[in-house]
Amino acid sequence: MKAKFTLAFFSLLLFSTTSIATSSPELLSRKAVSEKAAESSVAISELRKLGPAGLESLIADNQAEIARHIANPLEPATPKWQRLNAALDGVSRQKDSYLSKLYWYTDATEAQAAAKASGKPILSLRLLGNLDEEFSCANSRFFRSVLYSNATVSKFLREHFVLHWQSVRPAPRITIDFGDGRKLERTVTGNSIHYVLDENGRVIDALPGLYGPEAFIRGLSKAEGLMRSVVGKTAEARMKAISDHHMQEIEATSKQWLEEAKLVGGPIPSYLLPKGDAASRRAVDIAPLAVTKAITEFSILQSFTRDADSLKAVTDEVTWNRIAARHTADAKLDQQSIGLIYRQMSDVWQSEGVNSVDKAARLLKKLQQSIALDTVRNEYMIHTRFHSWLASRMFSDDVTKLNEKVYAELFLTPSSDPWLGLYAEDVYVALDKAGVIR
C-alpha cells in the first residue's frame, strides 16, 4: 500500500511539473508568484528558459503592481510583492530588476547566439559575486541602483545590447560586530567592468568601474558605433580599425584631461603645455611604434599613454574634485534610482530618528559628487590604459584572457592572490593563526 502511495505521489509530482513546463507564458507568469514554492520555482525556471520574452511576460502580467511600487518606493512589501520581486529577479538574474526590466544571460554561448540573431553587440559585465545577490561587489551594486534602475539607461540597454554577466570570483564580505546588538555588513575590495563584445565574443571596448548615467550611455554608444563600423571587414582591416579608434581615443581623452586641468587651475608640467598645432598630435605621431618589433611592449604602452601618465602624476585631489564638478550632469540620478535609494535607506533613517528628506538630500548630493569623481577618474586614468592595450594590437581580443589582465593590472586583484591583497604572510597581526580560518 505504501509503495503504491509513493508511486502515485511521484507520478502526480511529475505530471504537475510537466504540466507547468508546457504551460503558456501567461500561465507561467501567474504560477511564478504562487504561494506554493515548488510551483513557483518551476514556473520561474521555465520563464527563464524563454529568454527576454519570459521576463516580458512576467512584467506584463504584473504591470500594475510593479508600476505602483515604482511610483511609491515606500509601499509596504507585502508577501505578494516579495514573491513577485523574487520571481522577477529569478527570471532576469538581476536583483531589483522590477526597475531595470533587464534580462541577463549567464551563459556566454547563449548570449552570442542571441547577439547573432538580433544583430546587437553584447554588453558583458564581469564582477565579484553574483548580480542577483544583495552582496555582490560594491561597483555592481551601484550599477543596479544608479545605472540599470535609471529609466533612460534601462531603455537604451534593452534596445541596443544583449546583456550578459559572469562572476570572476566571490565578493569578500565582512561583518563588524559592535558588541551591543549593532552590526555592519559590507563587502571589501572588488571591482567590475562592462565589456562591449561583438557577436563572436571579441572585445571592442570596455568601461571600467562606475560611470554616471549620461557618461555610461555616451561610452556605450561610441563602442556600439565602432562595432558596427567593422562588421564585414577582413581580420586585418578590422584590427586596424579598432586599433586606430583606440589610438584616437587616447589622444582625445588626454587632450580633454589637459584642457580641464588647465581650466580648473591644476598643476601642469611645462612639457605638456601646447607648443603650436603639433602638440595635439603626439599620440598619433607615436602610433607607428606599435608595429616596430624592436620596441618592447612596455615602452610602446608608455609612449601611447605618456601624456595621460604625466597628468595622472600631477592631478591632485583638489584638481580631481574641480574636474568632477564640471561633470555633474553625467552623474545626475533619475527618479527611479532615487526611489530605490529611499526604499533601501528609509528604515535606517527612521530608526535613527532623523528627517529623511534632509538626510536624503545630503546623501544624494554626496553620492552624485562621488559618481562624477569616479566617472572622470575611470575615463581619464583606467580607460586610457585599456585603450592603449587595444591600440597596441599586442593583446588578445579574447575577453577571458583580457579580463585576467584587467583584474591583475588595472584593478590590482590578480587571480593568483586568493586573498585579494587583504592578507600577507609576511605581515604580523598579533593573532593566533594570523586570524585566518581555512
C-alpha positions as CSV (number, residue, x, y, z in Angstrom):
1,M,0.0,0.0,0.0
2,K,2.9,2.4,1.0
3,A,4.7,1.6,-2.3
4,K,1.5,2.4,-4.3
5,F,1.0,5.7,-2.5
6,T,4.7,6.7,-3.1
7,L,4.4,5.8,-6.7
8,A,1.2,7.8,-7.0
9,F,2.7,10.8,-5.3
10,F,5.7,10.9,-7.6
11,S,3.5,10.4,-10.6
12,L,1.4,13.4,-9.6
13,L,4.5,15.5,-9.0
14,L,5.9,14.5,-12.4
15,F,2.6,15.3,-14.0
16,S,2.4,18.7,-12.3
17,T,6.0,19.6,-13.3
18,T,5.4,18.5,-16.9
19,S,2.1,20.4,-17.0
20,I,3.8,23.6,-15.8
21,A,6.7,23.2,-18.2
22,T,4.3,23.0,-21.2
23,S,2.2,26.0,-20.0
24,S,1.8,29.2,-21.9
25,P,4.0,32.2,-20.8
26,E,0.9,33.9,-19.4
27,L,0.1,30.9,-17.2
28,L,3.7,30.5,-16.2
29,S,3.7,34.2,-15.1
30,R,0.8,33.6,-12.8
31,K,2.3,30.5,-11.3
32,A,5.7,32.2,-10.8
33,V,4.1,34.3,-8.0
34,S,2.3,31.3,-6.4
35,E,2.3,30.8,-2.7
36,K,3.3,27.2,-3.4
37,A,7.1,27.3,-3.5
38,A,7.5,24.2,-5.6
39,E,5.1,25.5,-8.2
40,S,6.6,29.0,-8.4
41,S,10.2,27.6,-8.6
42,V,9.3,25.5,-11.7
43,A,7.5,28.4,-13.3
44,I,10.4,30.8,-12.8
45,S,12.8,28.3,-14.3
46,E,10.6,27.8,-17.3
47,L,10.2,31.6,-17.8
48,R,13.9,31.9,-17.6
49,K,14.4,29.4,-20.4
50,L,12.2,31.6,-22.6
51,G,14.8,34.4,-22.5
52,P,13.8,38.0,-22.6
53,A,10.3,37.0,-23.7
54,G,9.8,35.2,-20.4
55,L,10.7,38.3,-18.4
56,E,8.5,40.5,-20.6
57,S,5.5,38.1,-20.0
58,L,6.1,38.2,-16.2
59,I,6.3,42.1,-16.3
60,A,3.2,42.4,-18.4
61,D,1.2,40.2,-16.2
62,N,2.1,42.2,-13.1
63,Q,2.4,45.7,-14.7
64,A,0.0,47.4,-12.3
65,E,1.8,46.1,-9.2
66,I,5.2,47.0,-10.5
67,A,4.1,50.5,-11.5
68,R,2.6,51.1,-8.0
69,H,5.9,50.2,-6.3
70,I,8.0,52.3,-8.7
71,A,5.7,55.3,-8.1
72,N,5.6,54.7,-4.4
73,P,9.0,53.3,-3.3
74,L,8.0,53.1,0.3
75,E,4.9,51.0,-0.5
76,P,4.8,48.1,2.1
77,A,6.5,44.9,0.9
78,T,3.5,42.6,1.2
79,P,4.1,38.8,0.8
80,K,2.7,39.0,-2.7
81,W,5.2,41.7,-3.6
82,Q,8.0,39.8,-2.1
83,R,7.1,36.7,-4.2
84,L,6.8,38.9,-7.4
85,N,10.2,40.5,-6.6
86,A,11.8,37.2,-6.2
87,A,10.2,35.9,-9.4
88,L,11.4,38.9,-11.4
89,D,15.0,38.6,-10.0
90,G,15.0,34.8,-10.7
91,V,13.9,35.2,-14.3
92,S,16.1,38.3,-15.1
93,R,19.1,37.1,-12.9
94,Q,19.5,40.6,-11.5
95,K,18.5,42.0,-8.1
96,D,15.9,44.8,-8.2
97,S,15.0,44.0,-11.8
98,Y,11.5,45.4,-11.2
99,L,13.1,48.8,-12.0
100,S,15.5,47.8,-14.8
101,K,13.4,45.2,-16.6
102,L,16.7,43.8,-17.9
103,Y,17.2,40.2,-18.9
104,W,20.8,38.9,-18.3
105,Y,22.3,35.9,-19.9
106,T,24.8,34.0,-17.7
107,D,25.9,31.6,-20.4
108,A,28.3,33.3,-22.9
109,T,27.3,30.9,-25.7
110,E,23.7,31.7,-25.3
111,A,24.5,35.5,-25.3
112,Q,26.5,35.1,-28.6
113,A,23.6,33.2,-30.2
114,A,21.2,36.0,-29.2
115,A,23.6,38.6,-30.5
116,K,23.8,36.8,-33.9
117,A,20.1,36.5,-34.1
118,S,19.4,40.2,-33.1
119,G,22.4,41.9,-34.7
120,K,23.2,43.6,-31.4
121,P,26.5,43.8,-29.6
122,I,27.0,42.1,-26.3
123,L,27.4,44.0,-23.1
124,S,29.3,41.6,-20.8
125,L,29.6,42.5,-17.1
126,R,32.5,40.9,-15.1
127,L,32.1,41.3,-11.4
128,L,32.9,39.8,-8.0
129,G,29.9,37.9,-6.6
130,N,26.6,37.5,-8.5
131,L,24.4,40.2,-9.9
132,D,21.3,38.7,-8.5
133,E,22.6,38.7,-4.9
134,E,22.5,41.5,-2.3
135,F,26.2,41.3,-1.5
136,S,27.8,41.4,-4.9
137,C,30.8,43.7,-5.1
138,A,30.3,47.4,-4.5
139,N,30.6,48.6,-8.1
140,S,27.9,46.1,-9.3
141,R,25.6,47.2,-6.5
142,F,26.0,50.8,-7.7
143,F,25.3,49.6,-11.3
144,R,22.0,48.3,-10.1
145,S,21.0,51.4,-8.2
146,V,22.5,54.2,-10.4
147,L,22.6,52.7,-13.9
148,Y,20.3,49.8,-14.5
149,S,17.4,51.3,-12.5
150,N,17.7,54.6,-14.5
151,A,14.8,54.6,-16.9
152,T,16.8,56.1,-19.8
153,V,19.8,53.7,-19.3
154,S,17.4,50.7,-19.0
155,K,15.7,51.5,-22.2
156,F,19.0,52.1,-24.0
157,L,20.4,48.8,-22.8
158,R,17.3,46.8,-23.8
159,E,17.2,48.4,-27.3
160,H,20.9,48.3,-28.1
161,F,22.5,45.3,-26.4
162,V,22.3,41.6,-25.5
163,L,23.2,41.5,-21.8
164,H,25.5,39.0,-20.1
165,W,27.2,38.8,-16.7
166,Q,29.9,36.5,-15.3
167,S,31.3,36.3,-11.8
168,V,35.1,36.5,-11.6
169,R,35.2,35.2,-8.0
170,P,33.1,35.6,-4.8
171,A,32.9,39.0,-3.3
172,P,34.8,39.2,0.1
173,R,32.3,40.0,2.8
174,I,32.9,41.3,6.3
175,T,30.7,41.7,9.4
176,I,31.6,44.1,12.1
177,D,30.0,43.3,15.5
178,F,29.9,46.3,17.9
179,G,29.0,44.0,20.8
180,D,25.8,45.8,21.7
181,G,23.5,44.3,19.1
182,R,24.6,46.5,16.3
183,K,26.4,45.0,13.3
184,L,27.6,46.3,10.0
185,E,27.8,44.0,6.9
186,R,29.9,45.1,4.0
187,T,31.9,43.8,1.0
188,V,35.5,44.7,0.9
189,T,37.6,45.4,-2.3
190,G,36.5,44.2,-5.7
191,N,35.8,46.0,-9.0
192,S,33.6,45.5,-12.1
193,I,33.9,46.2,-15.8
194,H,31.5,46.3,-18.7
195,Y,32.9,44.8,-21.9
196,V,31.4,45.6,-25.3
197,L,31.7,42.4,-27.4
198,D,30.8,41.5,-31.0
199,E,28.5,38.6,-31.8
200,N,31.6,36.2,-31.6
201,G,32.6,37.5,-28.1
202,R,35.5,39.5,-29.3
203,V,36.4,42.7,-27.3
204,I,35.5,46.0,-28.9
205,D,35.9,48.3,-25.9
206,A,35.2,48.4,-22.2
207,L,34.0,50.8,-19.5
208,P,35.9,50.0,-16.2
209,G,34.3,50.8,-12.9
210,L,31.4,53.2,-12.2
211,Y,30.3,55.8,-14.7
212,G,27.4,58.3,-14.3
213,P,24.3,57.5,-16.4
214,E,25.0,60.1,-19.2
215,A,28.6,59.2,-19.5
216,F,27.7,55.5,-19.5
217,I,25.4,55.8,-22.4
218,R,27.9,58.0,-24.2
219,G,30.7,55.5,-23.8
220,L,28.5,52.6,-24.9
221,S,27.2,54.4,-27.9
222,K,30.7,55.1,-29.1
223,A,31.6,51.4,-28.7
224,E,28.5,50.3,-30.4
225,G,29.3,52.6,-33.3
226,L,32.8,51.1,-33.5
227,M,31.4,47.6,-33.5
228,R,29.1,48.3,-36.4
229,S,31.8,50.0,-38.4
230,V,34.0,46.9,-38.5
231,V,31.2,44.4,-39.5
232,G,32.2,42.7,-42.7
233,K,35.8,43.8,-42.7
234,T,38.7,41.4,-43.1
235,A,40.5,40.4,-40.0
236,E,43.4,42.7,-40.7
237,A,41.2,45.6,-41.6
238,R,39.1,45.0,-38.5
239,M,42.2,45.0,-36.2
240,K,43.5,48.2,-37.8
241,A,40.1,50.0,-37.5
242,I,39.9,49.0,-33.8
243,S,43.5,50.0,-33.1
244,D,43.1,53.4,-34.9
245,H,39.9,54.1,-32.9
246,H,41.6,53.4,-29.5
247,M,44.6,55.5,-30.5
248,Q,42.3,58.4,-31.3
249,E,40.5,57.9,-28.0
250,I,43.8,58.1,-26.1
251,E,44.7,61.3,-28.0
252,A,41.2,62.9,-27.4
253,T,41.0,61.9,-23.8
254,S,44.5,63.1,-22.9
255,K,43.7,66.4,-24.7
256,Q,40.4,66.9,-22.8
257,W,42.0,66.0,-19.5
258,L,44.8,68.6,-20.1
259,E,42.2,71.2,-21.0
260,E,40.1,70.6,-18.0
261,A,43.1,70.6,-15.7
262,K,44.1,74.0,-17.1
263,L,40.6,75.4,-16.7
264,V,40.4,74.4,-13.0
265,G,43.9,75.7,-12.3
266,G,45.6,72.3,-11.8
267,P,49.4,72.0,-11.9
268,I,50.5,71.3,-15.5
269,P,54.1,70.2,-16.3
270,S,55.7,72.6,-18.8
271,Y,56.4,69.8,-21.3
272,L,52.6,69.1,-21.6
273,L,51.7,72.7,-22.4
274,P,50.8,73.3,-26.1
275,K,53.6,74.2,-28.4
276,G,51.8,75.0,-31.6
277,D,49.4,72.8,-33.6
278,A,51.8,69.8,-33.3
279,A,51.1,69.4,-29.5
280,S,47.8,67.7,-30.0
281,R,49.4,65.2,-32.5
282,R,51.7,63.5,-30.0
283,A,49.7,60.3,-29.7
284,V,49.2,60.0,-33.4
285,D,53.0,60.6,-34.0
286,I,54.0,57.6,-31.9
287,A,51.4,55.2,-33.4
288,P,53.9,53.6,-35.8
289,L,55.8,52.3,-32.7
290,A,53.1,49.6,-32.4
291,V,54.4,47.7,-35.4
292,T,58.1,48.1,-34.6
293,K,59.1,44.7,-33.3
294,A,62.3,46.1,-31.7
295,I,60.3,48.1,-29.3
296,T,59.2,46.4,-26.1
297,E,55.6,46.1,-25.0
298,F,56.3,48.4,-22.0
299,S,57.8,51.2,-24.0
300,I,55.1,51.1,-26.6
301,L,52.3,51.4,-24.0
302,Q,54.3,54.0,-22.1
303,S,54.6,56.1,-25.3
304,F,50.8,55.7,-26.0
305,T,49.9,57.0,-22.6
306,R,52.7,59.4,-21.9
307,D,50.5,62.4,-21.6
308,A,47.9,60.6,-19.5
309,D,50.5,59.2,-17.2
310,S,52.1,62.6,-16.7
311,L,48.7,64.1,-15.9
312,K,47.9,61.3,-13.5
313,A,51.1,62.1,-11.6
314,V,50.3,65.7,-11.1
315,T,46.4,65.7,-10.8
316,D,45.9,66.1,-7.1
317,E,42.7,65.6,-5.1
318,V,41.7,69.2,-5.3
319,T,42.1,69.2,-9.1
320,W,40.2,66.0,-9.4
321,N,37.3,67.3,-7.5
322,R,37.2,70.5,-9.5
323,I,37.2,68.5,-12.7
324,A,34.5,66.3,-11.4
325,A,32.4,69.4,-10.6
326,R,32.3,70.1,-14.3
327,H,30.7,66.7,-14.9
328,T,27.7,66.8,-12.5
329,A,25.2,66.4,-15.4
330,D,26.8,63.0,-16.2
331,A,26.1,61.8,-12.6
332,K,22.6,63.1,-12.2
333,L,20.2,60.4,-10.8
334,D,16.7,60.0,-12.1
335,Q,13.5,59.4,-10.0
336,Q,13.6,55.7,-10.3
337,S,17.2,55.5,-8.9
338,I,16.3,58.0,-6.2
339,G,13.2,55.9,-5.3
340,L,15.3,52.8,-4.9
341,I,17.7,54.6,-2.6
342,Y,14.8,55.8,-0.5
343,R,13.4,52.3,-0.3
344,Q,16.8,50.9,0.8
345,M,17.5,53.7,3.4
346,S,14.1,54.6,4.8
347,D,14.2,52.1,7.7
348,V,17.7,53.2,8.7
349,W,16.7,56.9,8.7
350,Q,13.5,56.1,10.7
351,S,15.4,54.1,13.3
352,E,17.9,56.9,13.7
353,G,15.1,59.4,14.2
354,V,16.3,61.8,11.5
355,N,14.4,63.9,9.0
356,S,14.5,61.6,5.9
357,V,14.0,64.4,3.5
358,D,17.0,66.3,4.7
359,K,19.1,63.2,5.1
360,A,18.2,62.1,1.6
361,A,19.1,65.5,0.1
362,R,22.6,65.4,1.7
363,L,23.1,61.7,0.8
364,L,22.1,62.3,-2.9
365,K,24.3,65.3,-3.2
366,K,27.3,63.5,-1.9
367,L,26.5,60.4,-4.0
368,Q,26.3,62.3,-7.2
369,Q,29.6,64.1,-6.4
370,S,31.2,60.7,-5.8
371,I,29.8,59.3,-9.1
372,A,31.1,62.3,-11.0
373,L,34.5,61.8,-9.5
374,D,34.5,58.1,-10.3
375,T,33.5,58.9,-13.8
376,V,36.3,61.2,-14.7
377,R,38.9,59.1,-12.9
378,N,37.8,55.9,-14.6
379,E,37.7,57.6,-18.0
380,Y,40.9,59.5,-17.8
381,M,43.1,57.0,-16.0
382,I,41.8,53.5,-16.3
383,H,40.0,53.6,-19.6
384,T,43.0,55.3,-21.2
385,R,45.2,52.4,-20.2
386,F,42.7,49.9,-21.6
387,H,42.6,51.9,-24.9
388,S,46.4,51.5,-25.1
389,W,46.1,47.7,-24.9
390,L,43.7,47.5,-27.8
391,A,45.5,50.2,-29.8
392,S,48.8,48.3,-29.5
393,R,47.4,45.2,-31.2
394,M,49.5,43.1,-29.0
395,F,46.7,41.7,-26.8
396,S,44.2,39.1,-27.5
397,D,40.6,40.2,-28.0
398,D,39.5,37.1,-26.1
399,V,37.6,38.6,-23.2
400,T,38.6,35.9,-20.7
401,K,42.3,36.4,-21.3
402,L,41.9,40.2,-21.4
403,N,39.9,40.2,-18.2
404,E,42.7,38.4,-16.4
405,K,45.0,41.3,-17.3
406,V,42.4,43.8,-16.3
407,Y,41.9,42.4,-12.8
408,A,45.7,41.9,-12.3
409,E,47.0,45.2,-13.7
410,L,44.1,47.7,-13.6
411,F,42.2,46.6,-10.6
412,L,45.2,45.1,-8.8
413,T,43.4,42.0,-7.7
414,P,45.0,39.1,-9.7
415,S,43.5,35.7,-9.6
416,S,46.9,34.5,-8.3
417,D,46.2,36.2,-5.0
418,P,43.3,34.3,-3.3
419,W,43.2,36.9,-0.5
420,L,42.8,39.9,-2.8
421,G,45.5,41.8,-1.0
422,L,43.8,41.5,2.4
423,Y,46.3,39.1,3.9
424,A,50.1,38.7,3.6
425,E,52.2,36.0,5.1
426,D,55.0,38.5,6.0
427,V,52.8,40.8,8.0
428,Y,52.3,40.2,11.7
429,V,48.9,41.0,13.2
430,A,49.3,39.5,16.7
431,L,46.5,36.9,16.3
432,D,46.6,33.2,16.6
433,K,47.0,31.7,13.1
434,A,47.1,35.3,11.9
435,G,43.3,35.4,12.2
436,V,43.0,33.1,9.2
437,I,40.2,30.4,9.1
438,R,40.5,27.9,6.3
